[in-house]
Amino acid sequence: MLNTLLIAYCVLIVAASLLGGWLPLIMNLTHRRMQLLMSFVGGLMLGVALLHLIPHALVEVNDNDLIARSVVAGVLMTFFLIRFFHVHQHGHEVGDGHEHHEDTCDHGEHEHAHGNDHTHTHHLSWSGLFFGLALHTFFDGLALGASVLAGSHDKDVALVGIGTFLAIVLHKPLDSLSLTCVMSGGRWTRKSITLVNLAFASMCPLGAIVFYAGFGSLANSRPELLGCALGFAAGIFLCISLADILPELQFHQHDRGLLTVALLFGVLLAFLIGYVESGHGHSDPAKHSQHDHGHAH
C-alpha cells in the first residue's frame, strides 16, 4: 500500500511542475530572480545530498565503498543527461553578466534556436529536452520513493523524506519552464505545450511509485538496494546543484552577495530540515540495528 505522505508529495510536485510552465504568464521572471532561485535551490539540493541522502544511505548499508560507487553513478548519469540532452539549461549562459529584464522564455529560445532551419531545430530541441528531462525527473521520483521508504523505518519521524521532497518540488518549475519555453519558441500551441508539460510532470510520481511499490517489500531483506538508491539519488542531487551553482563563479559578476546568501540559505534550510525530519535519527546506531539487516560489514 502506498504511503499517504508520498501521494501528497507527488500531487504537490505535479502541481509545481505545471506551475513552472505557466510562470511567464503569472510574473516577470527577470534574470536576477532566476539566478537567486537557482542559487537557493542549488544550495538546498547540495545540503540534502550531503546531510540527508548519504547519511541515510549509510544507515541502510554500512559500506562506504558501495555507497561511494552509487554516488559516482548518480553523478555520471546526470552528467551524461546534461551533456547530451541539455536538460539543465535555465538561462545562466545568456547575457553579459548584468541583470536582464526580458522574459525568461526568450533565454530558452535563444539557447535552442541555432541553425538555419529554426522550426526543425526547435523540434529536435524540445523532443530531446523532453526525453532527457523526463528521464531525469523519473530518477528524481526514485529518489523521493527511496527517501520516504528509508524514513518509514523510523516511527518517530513525522515528515519522512521532506528534504528530498522540498528539493524536488522547488526545482521542478525550473525544468518545466525550460521545456515550455523551448516549445513556445517552436510555435507550438498552448494546448500541445500543456499536454507535454503534464506528461513531464507525471514522471516524478511514476518514479516514486515504481520504487516504493516495487522495492518496498525488499527493503528489509535487501537493504543494500535501498542504500544504493539513496546514494544514487545523492549523486543526482550533487550534480544538479553544482550545475546550478558553479557557472555563477565564472559567468556572473553581478549580485555576488545576494547569490551567495541565497546559496547559504538553501544549505541552512537543508540543515534545519534534519531536526524536523528525524532529530538526527539517521546517525543513531541503535535505530540502525532495529532494521535487522543481518549483513556482514
NORLIN-V908907 format. One record per residue. PSI is psi in degrees with one decimal (NA if undefined). D_CENTER is the distance of its C-alpha to the mean C-alpha in whole Angstrom. Layout:
psi | d_center
PSI | D_CENTER
PSI | D_CENTER
This chain:
psi | d_center
135.5 | 25
144.5 | 22
130.4 | 21
-39.9 | 21
-37.9 | 18
-40.8 | 16
-43.1 | 17
-43.0 | 17
-46.0 | 13
-41.5 | 13
-43.6 | 16
-35.8 | 14
-41.0 | 11
-44.3 | 13
-41.7 | 15
-39.0 | 12
-43.4 | 12
-38.1 | 15
-37.7 | 16
-37.1 | 14
-21.3 | 16
-4.8 | 19
-44.1 | 18
-23.4 | 21
-18.7 | 24
-39.9 | 23
161.3 | 23
106.2 | 24
91.9 | 20
165.7 | 22
-43.1 | 21
-45.5 | 21
-41.4 | 19
-43.8 | 16
-38.7 | 16
-42.8 | 17
-43.5 | 14
-38.9 | 12
-43.8 | 13
-49.6 | 13
-37.2 | 9
-42.3 | 9
-39.7 | 12
-45.7 | 10
-38.2 | 7
-46.0 | 10
-41.3 | 12
-41.6 | 10
-47.6 | 10
-31.7 | 14
-15.7 | 15
-61.3 | 14
-47.6 | 13
-46.6 | 15
-41.4 | 18
-38.3 | 18
-40.7 | 18
-24.3 | 21
-40.7 | 22
-40.9 | 22
112.6 | 23
65.5 | 25
98.4 | 25
-41.3 | 24
-42.8 | 24
-44.3 | 22
-39.9 | 19
-42.6 | 20
-36.4 | 20
-40.8 | 17
-45.2 | 15
-41.1 | 16
-41.6 | 16
-40.5 | 12
-47.1 | 12
-41.3 | 15
-45.0 | 13
-38.2 | 10
-44.6 | 13
-36.2 | 15
-42.6 | 13
-40.8 | 13
-46.3 | 17
-22.6 | 18
0.5 | 16
45.4 | 15
-0.4 | 12
35.6 | 10
102.6 | 14
18.4 | 13
10.2 | 17
0.7 | 17
2.4 | 20
141.6 | 22
-175.7 | 25
12.9 | 27
-1.5 | 25
169.4 | 27
135.8 | 26
142.4 | 26
4.7 | 26
160.3 | 26
138.2 | 24
-30.4 | 20
-24.2 | 21
-32.5 | 24
-48.0 | 21
-38.0 | 19
-39.3 | 23
-41.7 | 24
-28.6 | 22
16.9 | 22
29.4 | 26
151.1 | 28
168.9 | 31
-40.7 | 34
90.9 | 33
-40.3 | 30
-44.8 | 30
-40.6 | 29
-43.8 | 27
-37.0 | 25
-45.9 | 25
-37.9 | 24
-48.5 | 21
-37.2 | 20
-42.6 | 20
-41.4 | 19
-41.1 | 16
-45.1 | 15
-47.5 | 16
-45.4 | 13
-38.3 | 10
-44.0 | 12
-44.6 | 12
-41.7 | 8
-34.0 | 7
-42.9 | 10
-31.7 | 9
-40.1 | 6
-40.4 | 9
-41.2 | 11
-42.7 | 9
-45.9 | 10
-42.0 | 13
-40.0 | 14
-43.9 | 13
-40.8 | 15
-42.4 | 18
-41.8 | 18
-25.0 | 19
-13.6 | 21
-24.3 | 23
111.0 | 24
-13.1 | 26
-9.4 | 26
126.4 | 22
-44.2 | 22
80.3 | 19
138.4 | 17
17.8 | 13
-35.5 | 13
-47.8 | 11
-41.9 | 8
-48.3 | 9
-41.1 | 9
-41.4 | 6
-47.2 | 4
-27.9 | 8
-20.7 | 8
-26.3 | 6
-37.9 | 7
-33.5 | 10
-43.5 | 10
-44.9 | 9
-38.8 | 12
-42.0 | 14
-45.2 | 14
-47.8 | 15
-31.2 | 18
-41.0 | 19
-42.0 | 20
-36.7 | 22
-39.9 | 23
-26.2 | 25
9.1 | 26
35.0 | 28
152.5 | 26
157.6 | 28
-34.7 | 26
-44.8 | 26
-42.5 | 25
-41.8 | 21
-41.1 | 21
-43.1 | 21
-41.1 | 19
-38.1 | 16
-42.1 | 17
-42.1 | 17
-44.1 | 13
-28.0 | 13
-11.6 | 14
-37.0 | 12
-49.3 | 10
-37.0 | 13
-46.9 | 15
-41.4 | 13
-44.0 | 13
-41.2 | 16
-46.0 | 17
-48.1 | 16
-44.5 | 18
-36.1 | 21
-34.0 | 21
-3.7 | 21
-40.6 | 22
-16.9 | 25
-2.6 | 25
-37.5 | 23
-39.5 | 27
-28.7 | 28
68.4 | 26
-22.6 | 24
-27.8 | 23
-44.6 | 20
-40.6 | 18
-44.6 | 18
-37.9 | 17
-41.1 | 14
-40.3 | 13
-41.8 | 14
-43.1 | 12
-39.0 | 9
-40.4 | 10
-40.5 | 11
-48.9 | 8
-39.0 | 6
-47.0 | 9
-43.2 | 10
-45.4 | 7
-42.7 | 8
-31.8 | 12
-28.9 | 12
-39.0 | 11
-48.1 | 14
-37.6 | 16
-25.2 | 18
-38.3 | 19
-32.1 | 21
-37.4 | 23
-13.1 | 23
107.5 | 23
-8.3 | 26
156.0 | 26
37.1 | 25
-42.7 | 24
-47.7 | 25
-43.0 | 22
-37.9 | 19
-42.3 | 20
-41.7 | 21
-42.9 | 17
-47.1 | 16
-35.7 | 18
-37.4 | 17
-45.5 | 14
-41.3 | 15
-41.2 | 18
-43.1 | 16
-39.5 | 14
-45.2 | 17
-31.2 | 19
-30.2 | 17
-35.1 | 18
-37.3 | 21
-38.9 | 20
-52.1 | 19
8.4 | 21
39.2 | 24
26.9 | 23
-22.0 | 24
-10.6 | 21
7.7 | 24
111.7 | 27
-30.8 | 29
-40.5 | 31
-32.5 | 28
-38.1 | 27
-21.4 | 30
-18.5 | 30
-21.2 | 28
53.8 | 31
-37.5 | 29
24.5 | 32
151.0 | 31
147.9 | 33
NA | 31
